Amino acid sequence: MRTSNHLIGIINFLTFLLSIPILAGGIWLSSKANSTDCLRFLQWPIIVIGISIMVVSLAGFAGACYRNTFLLRLYLFAMFLIIATLIGFVIFAYVVTSKGSGRPVLNRAYKDYYLVDYSGWLEERVADNSYWFKIASCVRDSKVCSKMGRTYGGVPEPADMFYLRKLNSIQSGCCKPPTECGFGYQNETVWETGGGTTVQFSDCSKWNNDQGTLCFNCDSCKAGVLASLKKSWRKVSVINIVVLIILVIVYVIGCAAFRNNRRMDNDEPYGESRMTKSQPTRINF
């Protein structure tokens, strides 16, 4: 019995340690939401799952230490719910970020981003005008575009050098006009409009050299935010999948140890009764 309790205690300690990378992933997503991704509701399920695993593991550890069957039952039931929730969350994260990516641009190191390449619940959420107003304000306040500026001897970076820069999706989608607009480069966030403008492409008319406007109202900016979210969530999903596999293995071992614990508890009275019956009766005269 002690061996089973020790094993359950060790397992709970391991699950407690496993909650740390999940919680860290949620905190990292939260920091991204406050800086560039600007979508603040997606990180909370990860944080809640991480904290839940931590609390449940402590309950299971206490149950193993004090041989409290109720706490051990609660631990196994709660851990089952957490594993099921984590599986659902991993599937959800994959589904909502499965579509869309940047398009390569001829003679450019960076990519252009188009909202039509994305679809589904997340795209609808980001593209919604009332919600996008908050996201665009967050992107603007993050100063991501002003940080792009480079000068050489007080002169802005020349066009040929800028075209060789590997911009991230938000820089490409929100801080410059789409390449097909044909605008002339002056610096990273100032472009000469006209000339080769593609009238049919609505983002070209939405571009403005005003540093508070730029392409924050463009579909390319929305696509850039979606691409950034996809990249961030894929990184966290890899951690979640690894942790999920380990949690399932730990849970199976924990169930086996708990059943063994119960069997030993049930066999103990039976064993004592057999020993009592096998002892010879002493008769005192």
Summary of the structure (lengths in Angstrom):
residues: 285
radius of gyration: 29.2
end to end distance: 41.7
largest distance: 123.5
contacts: 868
relative contact order: 0.15
helix: 66%
strand: 6%
